[in-house]
């Protein structure tokens, strides 16, 4: 019983620390994608402020969500894929916004 508890504690610590490290670039990339999307849709002057203030709630959401993952491997896969998808979305929206201007 103690071994199972220790394993669970280590998994939670691992996932939390990984979310601290990989969750921040994910939040930055998601904020950048939101910024580009709002500029592409013609939002007003609040774009910069909104995308700046949304970074930390996104980071906290990522940290909270990784504790639902069952294993260390699932945590790595989920965070790596989410970072890649957010970076690709940010890049594609930047290219679409640049060609529209």
trRosetta pair geometry for C-beta under 8 A, 3 or more apart (Angstrom, degrees):
i j d omega theta_ij theta_ji phi_ij phi_ji
1 4 5.9 -56 -154 34 33 111
1 5 6.5 30 151 -17 65 108
2 5 5.6 -55 -149 38 35 113
2 6 6.2 36 153 -20 67 106
3 6 5.7 -54 -146 37 31 111
3 7 6.3 33 154 -20 65 106
4 7 5.7 -53 -147 35 30 112
4 8 6.4 31 154 -18 63 106
5 8 5.7 -54 -148 37 31 111
5 9 6.3 32 153 -20 64 106
6 9 5.6 -53 -147 36 32 113
6 10 6.4 30 155 -18 65 105
7 10 5.8 -55 -148 37 30 109
7 11 6.4 31 153 -19 64 106
8 11 5.7 -54 -148 35 31 112
8 12 6.4 31 154 -17 64 105
9 12 5.8 -54 -149 37 31 110
9 13 6.3 30 153 -17 65 107
10 13 5.6 -53 -145 39 33 111
10 14 6.1 36 155 -21 66 107
11 14 5.6 -53 -145 37 30 113
11 15 6.2 27 158 -16 65 108
11 71 6.7 -79 -141 -137 129 39
11 72 5.9 -123 -130 -51 81 85
12 15 5.9 -55 -142 39 28 108
12 16 6.2 28 158 -18 63 109
12 67 6.5 33 -136 -130 87 91
13 16 5.8 -57 -146 38 27 111
13 17 6.3 21 160 -13 64 109
14 17 6.2 -63 -148 40 25 104
14 18 6.1 22 157 -16 64 112
14 72 5.1 -23 119 -109 148 108
14 75 7.0 148 120 58 97 159
15 18 5.7 -57 -142 41 28 111
15 19 6.2 31 157 -21 64 107
15 66 4.6 -178 174 142 104 110
15 67 6.1 142 112 -89 136 49
15 69 6.1 176 -128 61 138 111
15 72 6.9 -134 -62 -106 81 59
15 75 4.6 -139 -115 -103 88 152
16 19 5.7 -55 -148 35 28 111
16 20 6.6 33 152 -22 62 101
16 63 6.7 47 -142 -161 68 92
16 66 7.1 169 -81 89 39 122
16 67 7.0 29 -72 -75 85 95
17 20 5.5 -48 -152 30 36 115
17 21 6.5 25 154 -11 66 107
18 21 5.8 -60 -147 42 33 105
18 22 5.7 -7 169 17 73 113
18 66 6.9 -161 82 -176 99 158
18 72 7.9 131 -19 -150 152 79
18 75 5.5 98 81 146 149 125
18 76 7.0 -87 -161 -80 153 65
18 79 6.3 -160 148 1 108 165
19 22 6.7 -64 -119 58 24 82
19 23 4.3 34 179 -36 65 128
19 62 5.6 174 -161 129 101 89
19 63 4.3 133 135 -111 132 59
19 66 4.2 -151 -72 18 127 150
19 75 7.5 -84 -53 -163 86 114
19 79 7.0 -144 -97 -92 58 135
20 23 6.2 -21 -89 32 11 113
20 24 7.2 16 171 -26 44 103
20 63 6.6 48 -69 -104 60 114
21 24 7.1 -70 -177 18 18 104
22 25 6.4 -54 -157 41 47 102
22 26 6.3 50 148 -22 70 111
22 79 4.3 74 114 167 142 133
22 80 7.5 -54 -159 -67 149 52
22 83 6.2 -86 -175 -54 100 135
23 26 5.4 -60 -150 41 36 117
23 27 6.2 37 154 -22 70 104
23 59 5.2 107 136 -150 106 70
23 62 3.7 164 -140 103 111 135
23 63 5.5 -7 -90 -57 178 73
23 66 7.4 -105 -71 -23 121 132
23 79 7.1 -74 -67 -131 63 117
24 27 5.7 -52 -146 35 31 109
24 28 6.4 30 155 -17 64 105
24 59 5.7 24 -96 -121 57 123
25 28 5.4 -52 -143 38 37 114
25 29 6.1 36 157 -18 69 105
25 83 5.9 37 103 -132 109 115
26 29 5.9 -55 -144 39 28 108
26 30 6.2 26 156 -16 64 108
26 58 7.5 -145 113 144 84 111
26 59 7.8 136 72 -103 88 64
26 62 5.7 121 84 -100 135 158
26 79 6.8 -102 -51 -155 142 79
26 82 5.4 24 -132 120 130 109
26 83 5.0 -90 -83 -87 87 75
26 86 5.6 121 -150 20 65 159
27 30 5.8 -54 -142 40 29 109
27 31 6.1 32 156 -20 63 108
27 55 4.9 96 145 -163 112 67
27 56 7.3 74 171 -78 153 20
27 58 3.9 148 -130 98 94 111
27 59 4.0 -45 -45 -63 159 78
27 62 6.4 -121 -56 -4 97 134
28 31 5.7 -56 -148 38 28 112
28 32 6.3 30 152 -20 63 106
28 55 6.2 27 -86 -133 55 115
29 32 5.5 -52 -147 36 33 113
29 33 6.4 34 153 -19 65 103
29 83 6.6 111 23 -150 153 60
29 86 3.7 103 113 130 121 113
29 87 5.0 -63 -139 -71 143 60
29 89 7.7 104 156 59 99 94
29 90 5.2 -115 -165 -25 78 141
30 33 5.6 -50 -147 36 33 112
30 34 6.4 36 152 -19 64 104
30 58 5.5 -168 78 -165 136 155
30 86 4.9 -61 -63 -139 70 128
30 90 7.9 -107 -78 -60 18 109
31 34 5.6 -52 -148 37 32 113
31 35 6.3 38 150 -24 64 104
31 51 4.9 120 -178 -175 88 85
31 52 7.5 92 -176 -85 135 21
31 54 5.5 162 -111 82 98 100
31 55 4.8 -22 -57 -82 153 80
31 58 6.6 -152 -53 19 93 153
32 35 5.4 -50 -147 33 33 116
32 36 6.4 29 156 -15 65 103
32 51 7.4 94 -82 -177 28 131
32 90 4.3 35 104 -133 112 128
32 94 7.9 -16 159 -57 106 113
33 36 5.9 -54 -147 39 32 107
33 37 6.2 33 154 -19 65 108
33 86 6.0 -123 -17 -162 136 72
33 89 4.4 24 -122 115 140 107
33 90 4.3 -96 -68 -78 79 70
33 93 5.6 116 -145 19 68 145
34 37 5.7 -56 -144 38 30 112
34 38 6.2 27 158 -17 65 107
34 50 7.7 -114 136 119 123 103
34 51 5.3 172 93 -110 106 99
34 54 6.5 -37 73 78 162 155
35 38 6.1 -58 -147 37 26 107
35 39 6.4 23 155 -15 62 108
35 47 6.1 99 -144 168 71 100
35 48 7.4 50 -132 -97 113 45
35 51 4.0 36 -74 -106 96 168
36 39 5.7 -55 -146 39 31 110
36 40 6.1 34 154 -23 65 108
36 90 6.3 133 7 -149 139 58
36 93 3.6 120 114 124 131 117
36 94 5.2 -87 -116 -69 146 60
36 96 7.8 102 160 59 115 94
36 97 5.3 -132 -164 -17 90 144
37 40 5.6 -54 -146 36 30 113
37 41 6.3 19 157 -10 65 109
37 93 5.5 -59 -61 -144 68 146
38 41 5.9 -59 -143 44 31 105
38 43 4.0 -32 179 15 93 141
38 47 4.7 171 111 -123 129 104
38 50 7.2 127 -76 74 173 133
38 51 7.1 -147 25 -52 139 115
39 42 7.7 45 180 -70 31 24
39 43 6.8 -68 -73 39 31 91
39 47 5.8 81 -66 -155 77 162
39 97 5.6 47 99 -138 112 141
40 93 6.3 -111 -26 -166 141 93
40 96 6.1 24 -117 109 140 107
40 97 4.7 -105 -78 -88 92 94
40 100 6.6 102 -136 32 81 154
43 46 6.8 -82 154 61 111 84
43 47 5.0 126 92 -73 117 101
44 47 7.1 -180 82 -26 39 87
45 48 7.5 -32 176 20 59 99
46 49 5.3 -65 -161 50 63 109
46 50 5.3 60 144 -26 91 109
47 50 6.1 -62 -144 38 23 107
47 51 6.2 9 166 -7 63 113
48 51 6.3 -64 -142 43 23 101
48 52 6.1 24 159 -21 63 112
49 52 5.7 -58 -146 36 27 112
49 53 6.2 12 163 -8 65 112
50 53 6.3 -66 -145 43 26 99
50 54 6.1 25 159 -26 65 114
51 54 5.8 -52 -138 30 31 114
51 55 7.7 55 160 -44 56 86
52 55 6.7 -40 -174 -6 33 111
53 56 7.5 -52 -172 29 46 97
53 57 7.9 33 145 1 69 108
54 57 6.0 -63 -157 47 50 107
54 58 5.9 51 150 -24 79 110
55 58 5.9 -68 -156 38 26 110
55 59 6.3 25 153 -21 66 109
56 59 5.3 -48 -141 34 37 115
56 60 6.3 37 159 -17 66 103
57 60 5.7 -53 -144 39 33 110
57 61 6.2 38 154 -23 65 105
58 61 5.5 -53 -148 35 32 114
58 62 6.5 34 153 -20 65 102
59 62 5.8 -52 -152 33 31 111
59 63 6.5 31 151 -18 64 105
60 63 5.6 -52 -147 37 34 113
60 64 6.3 32 154 -18 66 106
61 64 5.8 -56 -146 39 30 109
61 65 6.1 26 157 -19 66 111
62 65 5.9 -59 -142 38 29 108
62 66 6.6 31 161 -26 64 102
62 79 7.7 86 -174 -113 117 95
62 82 7.7 166 -125 121 116 156
63 66 6.4 -53 -151 24 27 108
63 67 7.8 30 152 -22 55 99
64 67 6.4 -56 -171 21 38 111
65 68 5.8 -47 -170 21 52 114
65 69 7.8 59 140 -28 67 93
66 69 5.4 -34 -164 10 55 118
66 75 5.4 63 -162 -131 108 102
66 78 7.2 170 -112 86 83 134
66 79 7.0 11 -99 -61 124 111
69 74 4.4 -172 -174 108 111 115
69 75 4.8 147 96 -73 152 74
69 78 6.1 -133 -96 8 141 149
70 74 5.7 63 51 21 73 154
71 74 4.7 100 57 7 82 101
71 75 7.0 -137 99 -6 47 87
72 75 5.5 -55 -153 33 35 116
72 76 6.5 34 152 -17 67 103
73 76 5.8 -53 -150 35 33 110
73 77 6.3 28 155 -15 66 108
74 77 5.8 -55 -143 40 31 109
74 78 6.0 30 159 -19 66 111
75 78 6.0 -56 -141 38 24 108
75 79 6.2 14 164 -9 62 113
76 79 6.3 -65 -144 43 23 102
76 80 6.0 20 162 -17 64 114
77 80 6.0 -60 -143 39 24 108
77 81 6.1 17 162 -12 63 112
78 81 6.2 -62 -147 41 24 105
78 82 6.1 21 158 -17 63 112
79 82 5.7 -54 -139 40 30 110
79 83 6.2 32 160 -19 64 106
80 83 5.9 -56 -148 37 27 110
80 84 6.4 25 155 -16 63 109
81 84 5.7 -56 -145 39 32 111
81 85 6.1 28 158 -16 67 108
82 85 5.9 -55 -142 40 29 108
82 86 6.1 28 159 -18 64 109
83 86 5.9 -57 -143 39 27 109
83 87 6.2 25 158 -17 64 109
84 87 5.9 -58 -147 38 28 109
84 88 6.3 26 156 -17 64 108
85 88 5.7 -54 -144 38 31 110
85 89 6.2 32 156 -19 65 107
86 89 5.7 -52 -144 37 30 111
86 90 6.3 33 155 -20 63 106
87 90 5.7 -53 -147 36 30 113
87 91 6.3 30 154 -18 64 107
88 91 5.7 -56 -147 38 31 111
88 92 6.1 26 157 -16 67 108
89 92 5.9 -56 -141 40 29 107
89 93 6.1 24 161 -14 65 110
90 93 6.1 -59 -145 41 25 106
90 94 6.2 28 154 -22 62 109
91 94 5.6 -56 -149 34 28 113
91 95 6.5 26 154 -17 64 105
92 95 5.7 -54 -148 37 32 110
92 96 6.3 30 154 -17 66 107
93 96 5.6 -52 -141 40 34 110
93 97 6.0 34 157 -18 66 108
94 97 5.8 -56 -143 40 28 109
94 98 6.2 30 156 -22 63 109
95 98 5.7 -53 -143 35 29 112
95 99 6.5 23 160 -15 63 107
96 99 6.2 -58 -147 38 28 105
96 100 6.4 26 155 -20 63 110
97 100 5.8 -57 -145 35 32 110
97 101 6.6 32 158 -25 64 106
98 101 6.1 -55 -150 27 30 110
